[in-house]
Amino acid sequence: MNRTRIIFIAIIVLALVVIGVSWGLGYLQTRPQQPLVVAPTGPIQIRVLTALPVEPWVRDAAKQFNDEKRKLTGSNEVIQVEVIAMDGLTALGKWDRDDFGILGDRTLADLTDAEKDKLTQFPTVWIPDSRYLVELANVTYKERLGRDVFLTDGEYRARPIAISLFAWGIYQTRAQVLEQKFGDINWKSIHDAAVSKGGWPELGGDPSWGFFKLVVPNPRKNVGGLAAMIAAAGEFYNRTDISVADVTNPEFQTWLKELMGALTDVSGSSAYTAEDFALFGYSVGDGGQLLESDLLTNMAGIQTRWADPLLIRYPNYVSWFDFPFTVWVGPETTAFEKNAALEFQKYLLSADVQKKAVARGLRPANPDVPVAPAGEGDSLFARWESQGAQAIVPRTTAMRAPNRDVLLALLRWFDLNVAQR
């Protein structure tokens, strides 16, 4: 082989090496970050941020799951579930502020010891009140990372584990007066009751009742408060989608301020409004729109403590909570943790565990589990049917999920017009 041919072949080989190295570097820069793949050396810990309405059920399920010492398929390591109760809006705020501490474009080697310790407490799963909160969190991380961190399809997609809706809960004596006066109990009739200058006597009620007192969860403590205001706006506008322009409409703001003026003790209002109904009775209020599962689980307490039972009425414009089981897909949690989370998700959706959700007033996400099982006395829907609970929801119109700007506008309006009273 002559010298010219050797030089030619050497140049070709060098060129191929340069191309290969360039391609490899480009791939490493553009490929998605892979999750940490660290072989577990002990129990696989998964942390589950859980919305308040389903927390007792999820916590009980996690305890049983842990007691059974279930293992991840293909691994000898036991899965341990830790449940952390957190309102959906509070959790969303923490995601927005990056309070949990994401890696971003860093690796473990780039972290300080304090950051590594913080990462050990990173949530594996988020179960918020509603899917739209997941979508709002994704918007933030899309801007920050250029990708979604919670998926809507595939193996790790967000899946509802239980369902509940917002319904009217009103003391029977008050409901009878309102229905005789207005026909139906809805946001418009509640508004008219709220602005009645003569109070209950003008409405046809007992003078000792005073003025109508509305019950709505504090939206700064419970995402249900926002859901109630969104449903009220839907009824005001007679449509399912609400915009920022709708929230800032002076006519609507006047109407909403009159309505919310009937709230009692806003500054001290609790995140557990239905529970307060059972504990404190009429001092909390005469009625309001609350989560159906919260109403059902507190019906017995109300019957025990107060002579006047609570009635449930279903609105025309309904806000649904679907409690999606949402797995974090970023590199902050290991592949083992993500797959262990799916094992717990399957457990929550199993028929036996779903029946326990029904026993707590939640509607099952597993279609094979009935809301009111025939011959089973532990269904709160069947137990409180005489008080208006319905296993099959009457024809209603579902409100569309609000976007971030609408939520912020409503919260700002609440802070300026109601919270400072």
N, C-alpha and C positions, 0 to 999 in steps of 0.2 A: 504494500500500500504506500503510495507516494505521500510526500509531506503535505501537498495541497489537499488531498482527500482527507487526511487526518484532521487538518485544521477545519475543513468544512464540517465534518462529523462533530467535532468538538463544539463548534458554534451552534449547530442544531441542538445538541444535547443541552448546552447552556441556556438556549432560548426556551426549551421545554421546561427546564427547571424554574426559570424566572416566571413563566406563565403559571406553572403549578403553584408556586409560592404566592403569587399575586392573587390567584383564585382562592387559595386557602385563607389568606388574610381577609379578603373581601367577604367570604362566607362567615368567618368568625365575627366580623363587624356587623353583618346584617341579619344573621340568624336570630330567632327569638331566644331570649334567655331561657335556659332549661332549669327545671326545678332542682333543688338540692337532692342528690341521690346518695343519701348517707344511710348505710346499713344500720338498722336499729340495734342498740345494745341493751335494751330494756323495754318496758312497756311503751307502746306507741301512743303518745299523748296527743289528743285533739281537743282544741278549745273551741267552744261553740257560743258565739254571741247570740242571745235569744231574746226576742221581743217579749214584753211583759205578759200579754194575754195568754201565750202558750208556754211560758216558762215553767209553771208547776208541772204540766204534763210532760214536757221535754226533760225536766230534771228527774222526775220519777222514772221515766223510760231510761235515762242515762244510768241511774242507780242500778236498775235491774240488768241493763246491758253490761255494766261493769261487774256486777256480782256473778254473772254467767261466765265471766272471763273469756269472752269471745276473742278469737284470733283472726288476724288478717290472712286471707287465702294465700298459700304459698309461703307463709312465714310462721315461725314458732312463737312470735312475740304477741303478747296480750294487748288489746286495745283498751285504753282508758280515756273516757270522755269527761271533760270538765265543762260545766254549763255556767255561763256568765249572763245574768239578767241585765238587759239594757234596752231602754226604749229606742225605737227605730230612729227617731230624729237625733237623739244623743249619739247613737252609733254613727249615723251619717256625718255628723259634725266631726267626730273623731277621724273618720276616713278622710274627710275633706282637709283636716289640719295635719294629716299624716301623724297622728298621735301614736299609732302602732309601730311606726318606723319601718318603711320599705327600703329595700336594697337599692332600687333604682338601677344605675349602671355600674354599681360597685359589686365586689365579690366579698366573701367572708373575710378574706385576708385584709381588706381595706377597712374593716370595722374596728372600733375601739372595744375594749372589754365591756364597757357599759352598754354599747350598742348590741353586742352579741348577747348579753344577758336579756336585753329588751326583746330581741328577736325570738328568744325561747318562749316568750308569752304571746307571740303573734297569733291572731285568731285563724284557725283553720277553716271555720265555717261561720257564716252569718245567716241567722234566721230573722230577717226584719218583718215588720208588720205587713208590708206590701211590696210587690214586685217593682213598683215605680221607684222605691227607694234604692233598689239595686241599680236601676237604670241611671239614677242621678249620681250614684257613686261612680259608675262607669264613665260618666261624662268627665268627672274630675280627673280620673286616672288616664283617660284618653288624652287629655291635654298635657298631663304630666309625663306620661310614659309612652304615649303614642299607640297604646293598645288597651283592650279590655282586660280587666282583672277578674270579672265575673262573667261567665258565659251563658248564652241563651240557647245553645244547641250543643250536641255532643255528649260525651259521657259525664262531664262535669257541669252540665247545664243546671240552671236554677229550676227546682221542682217544688211545687206546693206540697206541704205536709199536712195542712189542715186549712179550713176555710171558716170565716165568720163574716157577718155583715152588721151594718149599723141599723138599729131599730129604736123605736120610741119605747121608753119605759116610763109609765105615768101611774101614779097612785089611782086606784079604781074610782074613788069618789071624785077626783079632779077630772079623770078621763070622761066620766059620765056627763059632767057639766059641759066640758068642751065639745063632746060629740053632739049633745043636744043643741048647743049654741051654734056650732060651725059645721056639723055633719061629719067631717073627717078631721083627724089629727094630722096636721102637716106643718111645714115651716110657716106658711102664710097664716094659718089659724093660731099657731103659737105666737107669731109676731103680733097679731091682733090682741091676743090675751096679754102679751107683755106690755103693750102700750095702753091698755085699758086704765084710764085715770081713776076709775072707781074701784079698781081691784076686783076681787072675786065676787062681791055683791053685784056689781054691774054685769058680770058674766053669768050670774045665776047661781053662784056658789055660796058657801057659808061665810058670813062676815068675819068669823074668827080666823079664816085662812089668810087674811090680809091681801097682799098683792101676789100675782103669779110670779113664781120663782123658777127660773130655767136652770137646768143642769147640763153642762157641757164640760168635758175634760179640759184642763188647762193645756193649751197647745204647746206651751214651753216645757211641759212635763210628760205629755202623752200625745203621740201623733194622732190619736183619735179626735182631739180637739180640732185639728186642721181638717180631718175628714168630715166632721160635722159641719164646719163652715163651708166646705166645698159642696156638700149636699144642699145646704141652704142656698148657696149661689145658683146651683142647678135648678132649684125650684123657682127662684126669683126670675131667672132668665128663661125658664122652661126649655132647657137644653142640657146636654151632657158634658160639653166641653167649656171650660172657663179659661179666659185669658187675663193677662195683667190689666188690659184696658177695662175688662169687666170689674176687676177688683177695685180699680181706681175711679170707676164711674161714681160721681157724687151722689146720684140718686140711690145706687146700691149701697154706698157707704152709709148714707143716712138711715136706710132701712135696716142694715146690719147692726148699726150702732143702737138703734131702738130695740132690736131683738136682743142683742147681747147685754143691754142695760138691765135685763131681768136676771142676770147671773148673780149669785150670792157669793160673797167672800172670795173674790177673784184672786187676791194676793195669797190666800192660804189654801186655795183649791188643790186637791190632791190628784195624783196620777191614777188613783184607784177610786174613781167616782162611784161606780156601782157598789163597791164595798162600803163606801161612805153612806150610800143610801140605806144599806142594811144596818149600819151601826148607829147613824144619827137621824134617820127618818126625815120628817118634814123640814127640819132645819137646813138640810142640804138643798132641798128644792122640791117642787111639785112634780117635775118630770123633765125628761130631756132625751136626747138621742145619744145612745151608748152602744158599745159593742154587744151583740146578741149573746155571745158566750159569757161575758161578764154579768149581764142581766140574769141569765139562766142560773149561773152558779151562786148568785146571791138571792134568788127568789125565796129560798127556804128561810134564810136569815131574816128577810123582811117579814115573812109570814109569822115567824116566831116572835119577833120583837114588836111588831106594829099591827094594830087591828085592821088597818087599811092595806089590802094586798096590792101588789104592783101588777099592772097590765102591760102586755107587749103589743105594739102595733107596728106594722111594716110600712115604710114610706114608699112613695112612688119613685123617688130618685134615691138610689141606694149606692153607698160606698162599700166595696168589698175589700176584705183583707185576706190574702192567700198564703201568707207566711212561707215564702219560698226558702227552701234549704239551698244555700248558695255557697259553693266551695271556692275559696281563694285559689286562683290558678297561677299566681306569681311564684318566683323562685324562693320566696321567704319561707315556704313550707316544703317539706320533702314529698317525694312521690309516694312514700309509704304512708305519710299522714293524709295525703289527699285520698288515697285508696281506702284507708281506714275510715275516713269520713263517709265515703260511699257506703261502707258496711253499716254505719250507724243510720244513714238515710234509709237504707232498705229496711232496717229494723223499725224505724218510725212509721214506715208505710205498710208494715205487716198488719194483717187483719186483727190480730189480738191487741196490738198497741193502738191501732186506729179506733177500736171499740172503746178503749180507755179515753181517747180524745172525745168521743161522742158522750161518754159519761161525764165529761167536764163541759158540755155545752158547745163543743166545736163540731163543725160539719166535716165529715171524713174526706180526705183526698183520695183514698182508695175506693174506686167505684164499686167494689164488691162488698163494702161495708155499708149497711143501711143507716139512715139518720135516726130512725125510730124502729129498731128491730121488733118484730112481732113476738109477743110473749116475754119480752125482757123488760124488767121494771127499772133498769138503771138509766134509761134514756130521759134526759131532762126535757127533751122536746115533748115526749109523751106525758111526762109527769105534769108539765105546766101548760098543757094544751087548753085547759079550761081558762087559763089566764092570757090566752092569745098566742102562745108559742105554736109555730107551724113547721112541721118537718119539710113540707114542700112549700117553698116560698111563692107567694102569689105573684102574678105578673107585675114586674117592676122594670124600671129603666136604670141601667148601671151607669154611674158616673165614669167618665174617662179619667185616666190618671193625669194629675196636674204635672206641669214641668217645674223645674227649679225656680224660675222667675215668679210663677204664680204662688208657690209655697212661700217664698221670701216676702212677696208683697202682702200676703195674708198675715204672716207673722209680724211684719212691720206695722200693719194696720192694727193688729191686736195690741202690740206694745204701746202704740200711741193713743189708742182710743179706749182700751178696756183695762189693760194691766195696770195702768197708772191711776185708776180710780181710787 
